[in-house]
């Protein structure tokens, strides 16, 4: 695996190696786990050169304490990438991406940014849009891979690429889960044993929602979800939303012509976890 820290070094390498080759790209913030490896597997299958970036993007953290706390596991990450057959790792520092101006561009994502995470994490998606646009411009991939766990981010990246006419296909990949269904996330490591065991309830509730949607109203399901989390003292539900996939607008009744998902954001004491599931009915 080649490792580059600067745009110039990365581009010099890609310019000489990418002729007639398909480049696949996975942007990450490090703290890699099996979920990232599953993206890389798909990327390797569909491309000639796989590029992964590790960059903890300061402009997407609304809370500076979260940025400081973000796990930095570069040595372990490089080992994981090596054994998962990554071709190129791009690991720039903040100056390389932002020069002296560490601010996010303001984007119009046609309202996608107003929903769910957007209500609770001010400026987060402008930060994501800013860094992903810059990384797409630097790496110039044919395809880029994002996990469906962060479904709102996936839709926002698609919108950003479309609005900026970036010639990249944004590929959504199924959420990779632990054996008990908990979506893989770097945050899972910060859960206590009790929190970790109880956290499997999130996916159980989502799966039950996918069943209940056949026979129950959205209002009834919302009440049921809220009560389920109240049974555990350390969970605090931030939101449970059933939304249309394209617009992410909150649904109150379902139209058979549209595709929907159920989304959860919940605190297990201090750790915020998110997950979602596709609904077919
Ligand atoms: O999902 C992430 O890890 C980040 O939001 C991303 C897409 C790498 C942008 O910093």
Boltz pocket constraint, residues with backbone or C-beta under 6 A from the ligand:
constraints:
  - pocket:
      binder: B
      contacts: [[A, 27], [A, 28], [A, 29], [A, 55], [A, 57], [A, 60], [A, 127], [A, 128], [A, 131], [A, 132], [A, 150], [A, 153]]
      max_distance: 6.0
